[in-house]
Amino acid sequence: MDIKYATFENIAHSEINSISLYYKIAKNWVFSKKGEEKEIKKRYQKYHQEHDFIVNPTLDFILRYLYKKGDIENVGAYYRNQRMKQAENDPERYKKI
């Protein structure tokens, strides 16, 4: 994906719809605290009084729930952070994708 289109919104929409994106990691990108698993779970807890809230959900459920509720930036940040970790952990392999 062209880095101009790798917005949190585009990333979240694609990943939630089972389209895994691999894109050039921009040099100025930094890990987003909003996308950390701890922050994702904390954000989910804000919905504890909603009728569709469940206890001990999977991370996938949480991400889909937050996306449905409009917390798109958090969801996009999570998936972008994951791609950045993949590229950092094995840059040669990531470049081949």
QUIPEJO-V768875 format. One record per residue. N is the residue number from 1. RES is the residue in one letter. BURIAL is b if it has 16 or more other ideal C-beta (glycine too) atoms within 10 Angstrom, else e. D_LAST is the distance of its C-alpha to the last C-alpha in Angstrom with 2 decimals. Layout:
((N RES BURIAL D_LAST) (N RES BURIAL D_LAST))
This chain:
((1 M e 11.46) (2 D e 14.05) (3 I e 15.33) (4 K e 18.79) (5 Y e 18.01) (6 A b 16.29) (7 T e 19.73) (8 F b 20.69) (9 E e 22.19) (10 N b 19.26) (11 I b 16.91) (12 A b 19.71) (13 H b 20.52) (14 S b 17.08) (15 E b 16.55) (16 I b 20.19) (17 N e 19.81) (18 S e 17.01) (19 I e 14.27) (20 S e 11.37) (21 L e 10.02) (22 Y e 7.18) (23 Y b 9.02) (24 K e 10.40) (25 I b 12.68) (26 A e 16.13) (27 K e 18.37) (28 N e 21.12) (29 W e 19.41) (30 V e 21.19) (31 F e 21.06) (32 S b 23.27) (33 K e 26.13) (34 K b 26.25) (35 G b 22.95) (36 E e 24.12) (37 E e 24.92) (38 K e 28.54) (39 E e 28.87) (40 I b 27.32) (41 K e 29.91) (42 K e 32.64) (43 R b 31.95) (44 Y b 32.15) (45 Q e 35.53) (46 K e 36.96) (47 Y e 37.08) (48 H e 39.14) (49 Q e 42.07) (50 E e 40.19) (51 H e 41.16) (52 D e 37.60) (53 F e 36.78) (54 I e 36.25) (55 V e 36.68) (56 N e 33.93) (57 P e 31.11) (58 T e 27.55) (59 L e 25.04) (60 D e 23.47) (61 F e 27.01) (62 I b 27.58) (63 L b 24.52) (64 R e 25.55) (65 Y b 29.14) (66 L b 28.54) (67 Y b 26.56) (68 K e 29.50) (69 K b 31.92) (70 G e 30.30) (71 D b 28.75) (72 I b 25.59) (73 E b 25.00) (74 N b 25.06) (75 V b 22.61) (76 G b 20.15) (77 A b 20.67) (78 Y b 19.95) (79 Y b 16.52) (80 R b 15.69) (81 N b 17.09) (82 Q e 14.90) (83 R b 11.63) (84 M b 13.56) (85 K e 14.54) (86 Q e 11.14) (87 A b 10.33) (88 E e 13.91) (89 N e 14.07) (90 D e 11.30) (91 P e 10.24) (92 E e 9.17) (93 R e 6.81) (94 Y b 5.45) (95 K e 5.53) (96 K e 3.79) (97 I e 0.00))
